[in-house]
Amino acid sequence: MATTDTLTLTIAKVDQILFEGEALSVYVPGIEGVMTVLPHHEPFVSILAAGDIVVTEVDNTERTLSVADGGVIEISTNQATILV
């Protein structure tokens, strides 16, 4: 169950879930610069550039996923969905 200090995060390709669960933050390469998404972020949709997505998991470990072709991120109601 999610706490108020986490956000529900899904990172997926068309045919594969790369990450699904709770996170403390996610760092993404936006087309106009890097962004850090924290719990309770304002809703938005943005295009992502190629680069690294860094997820800080609830145990403070970091997971890095490289994105070669960019993607899109949607934030809504304490949930983030990234499609790459």
NUNUDREN-178386 format. One line per 2 residues: their letters; for each residue x, y, z of N, C-alpha, C. Coordinates in steps of 0.02 Angstrom, whole numbers, plus 50000, padded with zeros to 5 digits. Layout:
REM NUNUDREN-178386
a	X:Y:Z:X:Y:Z:X:Y:Z | ...
END
This chain:
REM NUNUDREN-178386
ma	50042:49941:50000:50000:50000:50000:50044:50062:50000 | 50026:50111:49960:50066:50172:49954:50059:50216:50016
tt	50114:50248:50034:50111:50297:50087:50109:50366:50056 | 50102:50417:50097:50098:50485:50070:50166:50509:50045
dt	50220:50473:50061:50287:50494:50040:50311:50457:49978 | 50267:50422:49943:50286:50386:49883:50237:50402:49827
lt	50259:50386:49767:50213:50389:49710:50213:50322:49675 | 50158:50306:49644:50152:50243:49608:50181:50255:49539
lt	50230:50213:49520:50266:50223:49458:50263:50161:49414 | 50250:50172:49350:50253:50119:49300:50296:50144:49243
ia	50346:50105:49226:50388:50118:49168:50381:50058:49122 | 50361:50071:49059:50346:50014:49014:50366:50028:48942
kv	50381:49974:48907:50387:49974:48835:50322:49943:48809 | 50315:49941:48744:50254:49913:48715:50241:49842:48740
dq	50294:49803:48745:50286:49732:48761:50316:49711:48828 | 50335:49759:48870:50370:49741:48932:50363:49795:48985
il	50350:49773:49047:50351:49818:49104:50422:49820:49130 | 50452:49879:49134:50521:49886:49157:50524:49899:49232
fe	50474:49934:49259:50469:49947:49331:50396:49959:49347 | 50375:49931:49404:50307:49944:49427:50308:49940:49503
ge	50289:49994:49535:50288:49994:49608:50291:50064:49636 | 50306:50068:49700:50310:50132:49735:50381:50160:49730
al	50386:50225:49725:50451:50258:49720:50450:50323:49761 | 50509:50342:49783:50517:50406:49818:50523:50463:49769
sv	50555:50449:49711:50562:50500:49659:50582:50466:49594 | 50575:50503:49540:50599:50480:49475:50628:50540:49438
yv	50687:50530:49410:50725:50581:49373:50722:50562:49300 | 50697:50607:49257:50687:50590:49187:50718:50644:49142
pg	50741:50622:49082:50769:50670:49034:50715:50700:48990 | 50692:50759:49008:50642:50793:48966:50675:50824:48905
ie	50636:50841:48855:50664:50870:48795:50691:50941:48806 | 50670:50973:48860:50695:51039:48877:50738:51039:48939
gv	50759:50981:48961:50802:50975:49020:50777:50919:49065 | 50818:50904:49115:50800:50850:49161:50747:50872:49210
mt	50707:50824:49232:50653:50838:49280:50656:50786:49336 | 50641:50808:49396:50632:50762:49451:50559:50765:49473
vl	50528:50706:49475:50458:50701:49495:50457:50671:49565 | 50423:50707:49610:50416:50686:49679:50343:50669:49693
ph	50328:50636:49749:50257:50624:49767:50217:50689:49767 | 50155:50684:49745:50107:50739:49744:50125:50794:49694
he	50163:50776:49642:50181:50824:49590:50118:50846:49553 | 50118:50906:49528:50062:50930:49488:50054:50887:49425
pf	49993:50876:49403:49982:50836:49342:50013:50869:49281 | 50043:50829:49238:50068:50853:49174:50084:50794:49129
vs	50094:50811:49065:50117:50762:49015:50176:50795:48979 | 50230:50756:48967:50288:50784:48934:50322:50731:48891
il	50355:50754:48839:50395:50710:48796:50464:50703:48828 | 50492:50643:48825:50557:50629:48852:50609:50622:48796
aa	50670:50642:48812:50726:50634:48767:50762:50569:48783 | 50810:50551:48741:50852:50494:48757:50895:50511:48818
gd	50910:50461:48859:50950:50472:48918:50934:50421:48971 | 50950:50438:49034:50938:50392:49089:50879:50413:49131
iv	50838:50364:49150:50785:50373:49199:50812:50343:49263 | 50810:50382:49317:50836:50358:49381:50778:50356:49431
vt	50763:50296:49456:50709:50286:49504:50740:50277:49573 | 50717:50317:49622:50737:50306:49691:50681:50265:49723
ev	50698:50203:49739:50648:50158:49768:50637:50172:49842 | 50587:50141:49872:50568:50156:49941:50622:50139:49992
dn	50669:50095:49973:50724:50079:50018:50786:50122:50004 | 50776:50177:49966:50828:50225:49946:50879:50198:49897
te	50869:50139:49869:50913:50117:49816:50892:50151:49751 | 50940:50159:49706:50926:50190:49642:50930:50138:49586
rt	50883:50141:49542:50882:50097:49483:50885:50142:49422 | 50933:50129:49378:50941:50170:49317:50921:50130:49256
ls	50879:50161:49215:50857:50131:49152:50877:50178:49095 | 50913:50153:49046:50933:50194:48989:50879:50194:48937
va	50865:50253:48910:50814:50261:48858:50849:50286:48795 | 50847:50247:48742:50882:50264:48681:50842:50310:48635
dg	50776:50304:48636:50735:50340:48589:50685:50389:48620 | 50692:50405:48684:50645:50450:48715:50580:50415:48734
gv	50528:50453:48746:50464:50425:48766:50418:50480:48790 | 50373:50461:48834:50324:50509:48861:50312:50493:48934
ie	50299:50545:48975:50283:50536:49045:50216:50571:49058 | 50175:50539:49099:50111:50569:49121:50109:50564:49197
is	50095:50620:49229:50088:50623:49301:50015:50641:49316 | 49983:50603:49360:49915:50619:49382:49900:50586:49448
tn	49871:50622:49494:49848:50595:49558:49899:50549:49591 | 49959:50574:49600:50013:50538:49635:50033:50473:49599
qa	50024:50472:49534:50045:50416:49492:50086:50443:49434 | 50137:50406:49415:50177:50424:49356:50179:50363:49310
ti	50167:50375:49246:50172:50324:49196:50221:50347:49142 | 50271:50307:49130:50321:50323:49079:50319:50269:49026
lv	50311:50290:48963:50311:50244:48907:50373:50259:48865 | 50414:50208:48854:50476:50217:48816:50477:50171:48756
END
